Amino acid sequence: MLSKYLFRILSLFLFLIGTNVGNAQVTYNTSQLKIEKKNTINFSSIDDKYLAESVNLEAPSVSGNSYKHYLNQLKEEIEKTQDESFKTKHQANRGANVPVVSKGIELSGLSIGIPLDNHLAMNEEMVLSVGNFYVAVYDTSNTKLKVVTLQSFAVAAGISAQSFDPRVLYDTESERFVLVFLAGFESTNTHIVVAFSQTKDPTGDWNIYEITGNPNEAEEWTDYPMISITKNDLFVTINLLKDDSSWQTGFLESIIWQMDKQSGYDGSELVITKWDDVNFNGKSIRNLCPLESATEELYDDIYFLSDRNFDVENDTFLLLNLKGHAGDTLSEMSVDYRLSNNPYGVPPNAVQFFGRLQTNDARVLEGFRLGNEIQFVGNTKNFEANKAGIFHGILRDITDATAIIELNHLLGEDYELGYPGITYTGEGGESANAILSFNHSSKTRFPGISACFYVDGIGYSDIVTVKEGKGYIDLISGTIERWGDYFGTQRNYNNPSEVWISGFFGATNHSNSPFTALLLKPDNLVPTQDVTNIEASSIKIFPTPSVNRVNIEFNLPAAQDNIDILMYDMQGRLVDELYHIFKAKKGRNLFSFDASSLASGNYTVVFNNQGNILFSKQIVIQ
């Protein structure tokens, strides 16, 4: 294990030297501006009886044309070595229970988006679901309140250019919704539209602002927004691209737009700081994913995560931290890198019954911050099976410059995964458990939605089906259909065990149909039955029941240097870490601990080696 880390550190050192970044530093420009409100609209008053929409079926009509050719060439090379077999499974450490699929909302009567680009936000009463074609509001009991096309929303707001790439969030502290989308994908008509709800009711009034998507007044346009909030500000990150160029020559930079959110809620002059020309060692950083707060408590500062998303294999992530508020000339940004223990890379396109589904690149798609810990997800090639899978990354301490990112790959039993979202489900003193949700597809399984549950120190649950597809996707010319470009998820801040998600499934008419679902954290985070990946008969616990001291004897087929031993109660809550970095030799081993401080009852003790469960056993304390 040590040699692997040394190799990775050496590789990064050589990379830094080779790209002239021996004196690593971040450079950036900031500028301040203010814009007036463009319009105020009432969502319920938008007249959209027929939900009419026109879509070009020759090729994706929005988002990503400038690098499509290069990406397809890259994937063709990857797919040359891809076979039909699955050489690896989802995860060996299946120690957690599965999330519960509570209910789903099939958004019927809607047309298609290519790609669908589904996203979601909610409060205790209403769910706001959006996609490249629609803006829909439902109550949490599945009653449809209002549905309009995204274009109709834009026209009502005074925006005439084609609208796409919607993102939404709910501000728990201000009790307001924010909707961001793009309009126009050429330099002559590119805009960022930012809408702030005036109340917690998304069917009511919205304040509309319009920011230029061509800030340099050149042949450039804005693509792929990502959003997050802090206590005071809204952040929108975008990619700036050249007109009609390949990705290598077309990508210019990623820009951070920082806005004073209260002025947006009030409908007053919007205070903005633009962060551009963001470079790490002279190279532009692309695809900045702003990390969300894991809970309803917002932070004063914000972190962004980026990676080498077009590399076939890499293990480096860039971590940016921004301090200060919109309009503050003393704001500052820092950038550092972190290595992962496993690599990531551009995935092959996923297979379906007919043709393939486009998986895009390996950028970070979503992540959350909980104190000094962050967790995040994205698309990747699974290197054992050479299939489309997803990665789940955990950085235990963002303040530790030497910390290694724990990067796990997830892949279906006999199906591929893509476009994941991640939502924190813990509360109080619980470990950082989360629900991961994502798309699935295979030759024999129509595109649909799946999910699994992750528990820190335990691992992943089995993958559970949220919505099974009814047909394959067949919308545009050629054999490659759109599958993304992202997935909507949000925690119910009034009930942290609930997670709302927004994905899509293949409909019987071979279109991509949006689907919203409510998932529940399992009652018990860990199974009540024993789990073991070593010989069960070799594990002995004595005395049973135990009063003062518990003895656990076990036999290992090989030495283990990094065992963490954790104890959970029967509700799945982490009681304590009994031992950190326990080293066990091959053969017979004995672990014991003083149990006199524990209340009487049943507990689960888990022996975990870097995310892989060796075994878990129930113990009884008297």
N, C-alpha and C positions, 0 to 999 in steps of 0.2 A: 504493500500500500504506500509506503514512504517513497519508494522509487517512482511510483506513478505521479505523486505530487511533485517530486523533484523534477521529473520530466516536463510536467506542465509549466512549472515555474520557469524552467530553462527555456521552454518553447516561447513563453511570453516575453522573456528577456530578449531572446533573439529577434522576436517580432518587433519589439520596441526599438532595438538597435537598427534593424533593417529598414525601419520606416522613419528613422531620424527623430525618435521621440525619447532619446536618452534623458533629456531634460523635460519631462512630461509636464504640460501645463494646459490650462483651458483659457481660451480667448473668446470674447463675445462683444457685441455692441448692444446698447440699450437706447431707446428713444421713448419719449413721453408724448402722448397725444390725448385729445378729448374729442368725442363725437356726440352729436345730438341724437336723440331718439328719432327713428325714422317713422314709426307708426305705432298705434295701439289697436289691437284687434280683439274681438271676442270670439273665442273658439266655437261656442255653441251657435253663433250667428252665421258661421260659414255655410253657404248654400252649396251643397255638393251631392245632389240627389242621385246622380248616375255613377259617381266614382270613376269617371272616364280617364283613361290613360293611354298614351301611345308609346310603344317600346320598339326599338330597333333590334331585330333578331339576327342580324348578320354578325354582330360582335358585341361584347360588353359596351354599352353606350356611355358608361361613366367610370371614373376611378381606375387608373392603372394602365391605360393604353400605351403610355410612353415607355414602359419597361416590359410590356407583354412579350415582345419578340425575344428579348434576351432571356427572360425567365423561362420561357418555353424551351429554348435551346438547352438551358441548364438542366431542366427536368428530363428532357429526352435522353441526356447522357446518364442521369441517375437511373432512369427506368430501363436502360439497356441491361443492367445487372439485376433487375428485379424479377424474381420468379413468382409462381402462384402460391407457394407454400408459406405457412406461418411458422417460423422457426422459434418464436418466443411467444410468451403469453403476457397478459396484462401486467401482473406483478406477482412475484413469489410470496411477498409478505401480505397476504390477505387476512389481516387480523381484525379489521373494523367491520361493524355492521353496515348494511346498505342504507342509503337514504330512502325515505318513504315518498312515493309519488302520490300526492294528495288529490289534486284535481288539475284539469287542463282546460284552456280556452282555445278552441279552433276558430280563428278569425275568418269566418266564411264571407263570401261575397266580395273578396278583394282580388285585384289583379296581381300581376307579378312584378318583381323588381329583379334586375340582372346586374349585379348580384342583389340578394334580398336586403342585406345589411340591417338585420333586425337588432333592436336595442330596447331597453326597458328601464322604467323608474316607477316607484310606487310609494304611497304613504298608507296610513292605517285604513283609508277608505277607498282609494282609487288606484288603478294601475294604468300607467301611460306607456303604451307600446307603439314603437315606430319602426318603419322600414323604408326602403327606397321608394316605395309606392304610397305608403299610408301613414296616418297619425290616428291612433285609436285610443279611446278612454273607456275602460270597463270599471265597474266596482268590483270589490274583492269577492263578491258572491257570483261573479261571471255574468252580470247583467251589462249588456252593451249600452253605453251612454251616448257616445258620439264617435263617428268614424268619418274622416275626410281623406282625400289624397294629399300627399306631401306637397304636390304642386299647387293644389287649391289653397293650402295653408300659406304657401309662398306668395301666390297671387294676391290673397287677402292682405298680406303684409307689404305689398307693393314691389315684390320681386318677380321679374318676368323670366329670367333665365332658368334652364332646367335644373331642378333641385335633386340632391342626392347626399349620401353619407350622413344620415341623421344620427345624432347622439343625444341622450337625455340623462338627467340625474335629478335627485331630490335632495334638497338642502334641509337637513333635519333641524338645524339650529334656527334658520330663518323661516322654515316651513314654506318653501317655494320650490317650484319646478324650473329647470333650465333646459331648453331645447336648442341645439346647435346643428346646423346643416350647411352644406355648400350649395352654391348656385352658379352654374356656368363652369365649363372646363376648358376654356380658352382664355388667353390673356386679355382679350377685349371685353369679356363679360364674367369674370371670376369674382365671387364674393363669399364672405363668411357671414352667415346670418345667425344672430344670437338673440334668442327670445327668452324673456324672464316673465314668469307668471306673477301676477300682482297679489295672488292669494294662494292658499294651499289647494284650491280647486282648479285643476287643469282645464276644465270646460269653461272657465271664466275669461277675464281679460289678460292679455299678454302685451308686454312692452317689447318692441322690435328694434333691433340695432343692426346696421349693416357695415361690415369692415371690408375694405378692399382685399381681394385675393391676389392682387398684383401690386404689392407695396413698393416695388422698385420701378414701376412704370416701364417695364420691359416686356419681352415676349415670354411671360411666365404666368403660371396659374397655380392655384392652391388645391391640394389633394389630401385626403385621409386625415380628418380631424380626430383627436382624442381629447377627452375632457376630465377635469376633476376640480375640486374646490378645497379651500382652506377656510379658516375662520373669517377672513376678510375678502378673499379673492376667488374669482373663477379663472381657470387656466384652460386654454385651448392650444394644443400643439398641432401643427400641420406640416406637410411636406410641400416645398416649393419646387415646381418642375418647369422645364422649358417646353414651349409649344412643339409638338410633333417631333420629339427626339427619343432616342433609345434611353433606357434607364441609366447606362453608364455615363452618357453625356447629358442626359436630361435632368438628372437629379441635381439640384442646386444646394439646398440646405433645408433643415428643419427649423421652424420658427415657433417661439413660445409667445402667445398673446396672453397677458395677465391683466385682468379687469377687476375693478372694484365692484363686487356683486351687489352691494346695497344700493348704489346709484342705479344699477340695472333694475332692481326690484321697485325702486321709487319712480323710475321713468325719467330721471334727471340726466344731466350730461354724464356720459360714461367715461370714467378715468381709466386709461390704458397704458401699460408699459409693454413695449415690443422688444423681445430678446431675439436678436438675429445674429448671423455669422457666428453661431456657436460651434467652436472647433476644439477638438482635443488633439494636441500636438500637430496642429496645422491641417487637420482633416475634419470635414463637416460631419457632425453626428446626425444620423438619420433615424426616423421613426421613434421619437421620444414618447414613451408611455408614461403618463403621469399616474403615480400610485395613489389609490384612494385610501381614506381612513377606513380601517376595518370596522369601526363602530360608529355610533352617532356623534361621538366626541371628535371635533375637528382639530387639526394642528395649525400652528402659526406658520410653519414652513412646509415645503413640499419637496418630495423626491421624484425623480424621473429615472426610468431604466431604458437602456438601449443595448443592442447587441450587434454582431456582425451578421445581419440577417440574410445576406446573399451568399454566405460561405457554405460550401458542401460539408465542412466540419470545422467547428471552432469551440472554444471553451471560455471565451472572454465576454464579460458584460461591463457596460459603462454605467456608473451610478452618479447622477447629478443631484445636487441639493441647491435649492433656491431659497434665500432668506430675504424678507422685506415685502412691502405691500405695493400695489399698483400706484404709480405716481411718485414713489419714494426713490429719490436719486441716490440714496445710500444702499439700495438693495445690492446683493452680491450673489454670485453663483460659484460653486465648486464642482469639480468633476474628478472622479477616480475610477479605477477599474477593479473588478473582482473576477477571480477564476472559479470555474465550476469543476466538480469532481468527475462529471461525465460530460461529453461533448453534445452539441446540438448541431443541426444542419438543415439545409433546404430539403423538404420532403418531396418524394415523388407525388404525382397526382394520384388521388385515390380512385380505386376502381368502383364501378357500379355495374348493374346488369348489362347496360349498353354504354360503352364509352367510359370516360373518366370525369372526375370532379376536380376542379382546380384548387390546389392547396396554398397558393401564394408562396410566401417565403417563411423564414423562421423568426420573424420579429416577435417581440414581447407584446401580447395582445391585451392582457389585463393583470392587475396586481393590487394587493392591499398592504398597508402598513399597520402594524400593531406595536406601538412603542418603538423599540429598536429593531424589531424583526419585520422582514418583508417576505411575502409569498407571491408568486407570479406564475403565469402559464403562457404557452405559445405553441405553434406548430413545429414539428421536427421530423426528420427521418429517424425511424427506429433502426439503429445500426445493425442489430442482430438479424432482423427480418427484412430490412430494406423496404419497409412499408411506411405509409403515412401514419404518424402517431402524434402525440402531444408531449410536451415537457412540463414538469411542475418543479419550480425552483424555490428554495428556502434559503434565505440569508439570515442567520441567527442574530447578527449584531451589525447594523449598518455603520456603527462608529468604529469598528475594528477593521483596520486596513488590511490585516492578514487573514481575515475570515474567508473560508472557502464556501462557495454556494453549493448546497446539496441539490443536485439536479437529477430527477427521476424521469424515466420515460414510461408512458402508458400506451398500451396497444390492446385492441380487442382480441378475444380468443381466435376468431377467424374473420375479423372485419377491421377496417381502418378507422382512425379517428382524426378529427380536425376541428379547428376554430373553437378552442376551449374558453370558458369563463371560470372564475373562481370567486367564492364568497365565504367570508368568515362566519362561523356559526357558534363560536364560543362565547362565554360570558363569565363574569366573576373571576374565579381563580382557575378556570379551565385552561387546558393547553390550547394551542392555536389550531383547532380543528376546522375543517372547511369542506364545503361541497364543491366538487368540480363537475361542470356540465359541458357537453360537447356534442358535435355531430358525429354520426356513424354511417358507414356504407360498406358494401361488399358486392361481389358478383351475385350472391344469392340473397342479399338483404338490402331492401330499398332504403334510400337515405332517410334518416330519422334522428332522434335525439336520445342521448344516454347521459348517465351521471354516475358518480361514485363518491364515496365519503373518505376523507383522510383524517386520521388522528395522529397527532405528534407522538412519536415513540411507539406507535402500534403499526402504522402503515395504512394501506388502502383497503377499501371494501371491494367486493365483487362489483362489476359494472351492472347497473340496473337500467332497463329500458324505460324511458319517459314517454316517447311517442314513436311508434313504429311507422315506417313509410308505407304508402299504399301503391307507389309506382316509382319508376326511375325518372330522373330529370332529363328532359329533352326539349330545350327551348331555343337554343341558338344553333347556327350552322356549324358543322364540324363535329368532332367527337369529344371535345372538352367543354364541360358545362361549369357554370359558376357555383361555388359551394359556400361562400362566406359573405362578407369579409370579416365579420366579427360576431360575437355572441353576447346577448344582453343578460345580466344577472344583477340582483340586488337583495340584500338582507332586509327582512322586515324589522326595522329598528324597534318596533313596539313588541316584537316577539322574535328574539334572535334565533330561535330554532326553525324559523320559516325562511325559505329562500324562493324568490320569484325569478323565473328564467324566461328568456325569449329566444326560440330557435326556429327551425323550419323542417318540414318533412316533405318527401316526394308524394304528390297527389296522384290520383288515378288518371288525370289528364296530362301527367308528366310535367307539371309545373311545380314550383317551389311554394308551398303553402305555409304561412306563418302560424306559429303555435306558442302559446304562453302557458306555463305550468307553475304550480306551487309544489315545492319539495320540502320535506320535513327532515330535520336531523333525527337520527334514530334515538329512541329512548335510552338505550345503552350504547355508549360509544364503542365498547369492546364486546365480543361475543361472550355469552355466559358459559359456553362449552370451552374445553381446552383446545389450544392450537399448538401443533408441534411440527417442526421440520427436522427433527432428529428422532432417533429411536425412542418411542414412547415408553417402552418398558424400562429404559435406563434412567427415567426421572423418578426420584423418590422424595417425598416430603414427610418429615417427621419432626416432632410428634404431631399427630392429627387427632383432635384439634390441638392447637398450640396455645400456650399461656404466656410464657416469657420469651422464648426464643424459637425461631423458625429455622429449620435446616432443609436446604434443597440440594439434593445430590443428583448429578447428571453426567452423562458420558458424551464427549465430543469426538467426532471422527477426525477433526483437524483443529489446530490451535486457533483461537479467536482473540484479537488484541483490543477490540473496541466495543465491548459489550456495555450497553446501558441497561440498568435494571430498574424498572418502574412499577409502581403499585397503584391500582385503580380500585375504586369501590364498585358496588354492584350497579350504580347508576352511570358507570362509565367515566366518572370524574377522577382526574389525576390526584391521588392522595399525596404522593411524594416520589422523588427520585431516590431510590435506595442506594444506588452506586453508579458513579460516572466513570467510564473507561475502565471497566473490569476486564482483567486479562486472564483468560482461561487456557490452560494447556490441553493438548490432545489427550483423550482418555478420561478417567474419572476426575470430577471436580466437585467441590462442596462450597456452597455459598450459604451463609447464615446471617441473621440479623435479629436485633432485640425488638420484640413486638409488644413490650409491656405498656408502651404509650398509646397503643391503638385501642379503639373501642371494639367491643365484641361484635363479630359478624363475619361475613364472607368478603374476600378480596381477590383480585386477580393480579398476579405477579408476572410481568412480561420481561423476557430476556431478548433484547433487541440489539442487533449488530448493524449500525449505520442504515437503518430503515428496513432491514430484513429480520423478521421474527425468527429466533431460534426455537423458542417455545414460550407458551403462556400456560400457567396453571392456577387453579383456584386454591386458596388456602383458607382455613377456618381459624379465627382467633376467638378464644373463649375467655 
